[in-house]
Amino acid sequence: MQGVIAAVPTPLSNRLEPVRELFIDHCLWLLDNGCDGLNILGSTGEANLFDTETRKRVMTWAAEGLPRERLMVGTGTPSLSETVDLTRHAAALGYPVALVLPPYYYKPLPDDGLVAWYMAVHQQLAGSPIAIYFYNYPQMTGITLSADVIARLRDLAPERFAGIKDSSGDLDYCRALAAGFEGFSVFPSSEVSLGEAARSCFAGCISATTNQTSAQSAKVWRQRQSPKQADLDEIAAIRSAIVGPALVASVKYLVGQRTGDSGWERVMPPFVSLDPPQRSALSGRLGTLAA
């Protein structure tokens, strides 16, 4: 698993249930337009607003309709048993990687507690080969997975704890992990970081905005030994136009614009769809860049 990984949004019906055809069609479009892999049911996919059975259903759709070796899936919850259940389901479907948040309700958490929790997940997976990538997102969880916690878990089960998606935005943190752990896949959450992927030993990126920048990001990844600054500037400008408090709604609105299906604009509460001025402003910013 390496390269440009899109964090995929989840289309919803008017009953706020995932829609299989729209989901698979968009995933296939991403794979056909530069993405090396897909991260489904992550933060962009609104996973933590769905119940377990819904998450399993979407996992199954992806495993049946897409190349499984190019998939990773978010399975982390504050519940140990639910996290294990979702990860077992992913393993049974053939997913190579599960992206697992730390148990984010009780805080602060001691390092010993985090190590014990992740090891319990590992032990309950028994002989399953599915790899776990840590999901470091302190802005949402209130927890930063320290290098010490990762080192301890790598010592205990190196084949299981094989990588990380970092959504903190702290590239120094990413650089230190990539330099400090041989064979450990580090994915920053911004495709702009692809510009230093070769020298910083990043495995790629896992990003929501690659739903819009997949082709440009793929070009930079292919040329990562000597990326062109103009390509990086274009990606940075597009990303800057999209990111913000309404990131998920913005990504879904833009997918709807590309596909011509306004159903993509639905989001799960407590998210709110973009209002007309927000839609106009976003389209205007991206239109200016394309001009």
N, C-alpha and C positions, 0 to 999 in steps of 0.2 A: 504494500500500500504506500504509494508515494505520488507526488505531483499535485495537480490542481483538484481539490476535492470541494464540491459544492455542498453547502448546507441547504438542504432542500426544504421548501415550504410545503405545507399540506393543504390542498384545496378542500373546501367545505361545501356541503349542500346547504339549503336553507334551513335544514334541521340541525346544522352544525355537526354533520357526520362527514368523515373523509370520503372523497370521491375517487374511486379507483382509476377510471379512464384518464381523467385529467392529470392525476398524479403520475401514472406510468408514462403518459405522453410527454410530460415535462421532463421527467428523468431521462427518457431516451433522447430528447432534444439536447439536454446538457451533455450527455455522453457523446453525441454526434457533433457537438460544437465546442470541443476542447477539453472537457473535464476528464480527468483520469479516473475519478471515483466519485461516489456520492455518500454523504452523511445524511441518513434519514432519521427523523424523529429526534432531532436535537432541539436547541432553543429556537432556531428559525422554523422548525417543524411544529412548534407549539406542543411538544410531546408531554410536558408536565401538566398540561391542561386536559389531557385525555385519560380515561380509565385504562386499566390493564388490558381488557379484552380489545379495546379499540387499537391500542398500540400493537398488540399481537396481530390483529387483522391487517394493519398497514405493513408490518414486517413481512407477513406472508405474501401480500401482493407483490412487494418488491422482489422477494426471493423467487417468486414464480415468473415474474415478467422482465427481470433484469439480470445481467451477469453477476452472479453472487460474489465472485472474487473481487469485484469493484465496489463492494458495499461495506459500509460500517453503519452501526445503528446505536442510537442513544438508549441505554437501559437503566440509567441511574435514577434512584429515588431515595428519599430518606429512610425507606423501609428496607431492611436487609432481605426479608423473605420475598418482597416484590421485586427487588433488584435481581436476586438470584433467579426467580421465576422467569422474568423477562429475558435475562441473559441465557438461560437454558433454552428458551424458545428460539432465540436467535441462533444459538449453536446447533440446535436440531435442524434448523432451516438451511444451515451451511454458511452463515455469516462468518467471515474470518476475524472480524474485529467488533467489539462492543465498546462504546464510549461511555464511561461511568463517572458521573458526578460524585463528589463526596457526600455523605449524609448531612444535609445542609440545615436541618431544623435546629438542633441543639448547638449552641455556641456559647463560649469558645470551646473548641475541642482540643484535647491534648494530642500530641503526636502518637502516643501509645494507643489512644482510642482510634485514630484514623488507620493506623497499621492493623489493629485488631479487626476493624470493620472490613477493610479490603481483603485481609487474609481469610476472613470468614466467607466472603464471596468466592474467593479462589478455592477454598476447601470444599465448599458445597457444589462447585462445578465439577468436582472429582476429576475424571480423566478427559473431560471435554477439551479439545484443542483451541477453543476460541481465545483470542488474545484480548486483553483489556488495555485500552488506552485511557489514561486519566483525563478528566475534563476539568481543567482549572479555570474557573470563572468567578473570581472573588467578588466582582461587582454584584452578582446575583446570589451567590451562596454565602458570602461573608467569610469564606475559608480560602486561604492560599495553601496549596499543596507544596510543602517545603521540599527542598532538595534532599534533606535528611530523611523525610518520610519516603520519598521515592527511592532513595538509596537502600533503605531497610527492606522495602518490599522487593526491590530488584535482587537483593541478596537472598531473600527467602524463596522467590519464585520468578526468576528472570524471564522464563519463556512466557509466563502469563502476563506480566506487567511490561508491555513492550513499547509503549509510546505515550504521547500526551497531545491533546489539543489545548492550547493556551489562549484563552480569550481575555486575559488581563490587559493586553496591549503592551506588556513589558518585554521588549525584545532582549534586554540584558538577561532577564530570567531565562528566556528561550535559549540564548547563546550559551549560558552557563550549563544548562541541562544537556544540550547537544555536545558540548565539549567534555562534560563530566561523565557521561554514561555511554560507553561503546555499544553500538547496536540498538540504541534507543531512538525511536522515531519521534521527532519534535515537529509539530505543526502549529505555527502561529496562525492567528485568526484573520489576518489581513493579507490579501494577495500582493500588496505593496512589498511585503517582506521577501517575495520571490527574488527581488533584486539582489539580495545578499544570501540566497539559499545555498549557493555553492561554497562560498567562503565561510559561512556560519554553520554548515552541515545540517541545514533544515531538510526535512523529508518532503516539504511542500507547504501547502497552506490548506486550511479548512475554513471557508468563508461564505457568509450569506450573500455578499455582493458579487460573488462569481456567478450568481444567477443572471447577472447583467454583463459581467466582464470575462466570461469563460474563454472566448476566442483570444482576447488580448493577453489574458493570464497564461494561457497555454503557450502562446508565442514566447513570452518571457521565460517560462519554465524550460522550454526547449533550448533557449539561448542563454541559460542561466550562468554559464561560464563567463559570458561577456554580454549581459543584457543592455539594450539600448535605453538611454535615459528618457527618450521621447515616449517609448512604450510605457515605462514606469510612470511618467507624468500623466499620461492618458488614463491609466488605471487609477491613479491616486485621485484624479479629478472626478472620475465617475463615482468612485467609492465615497468621496467627500460629499457628493450631491445626494447620496442615498442614506448614509448612516445618520443616526440620531435616535431620539426616544421612540420614534415611530418606525423603526427599522423593519420589523416583520410586516407591518401593514404596507410599507413602501415597496418591499420586495414583491409582495403578492400583487400589489397594484400594477407593477411593471410587468410581471408575468401575464397578468390579464390583458395589458396593452399589447404585448407581443402576440398572444394567442387569439385576441378578439373575444375572450370569454370573461365577462365582468364578474362571474361567479368566483373567480380567483380573489376578488377583493374582500371576501368574507373572512373575518378573523374570530378566534375564540375569545369570549369575554374572559378577563377584563380588558383585553386589547380592544381598540376602537379603529374602525376603518378610516382611511384618509377622507377628510371632508373635501368639498370642491376646491376651496382655495389651496389646500395642501396638494391635491392632485395637480392643479394648474402650476403651482410653484415647482414641484418636482419635475413635471414634464418640461417646464421652461428651462430649468437648470440643465437637464440632460440635452434638450434641444440646442441650447447655446453651445454646449460642448461638441455636438455633432455638426454644427454649422461650419 
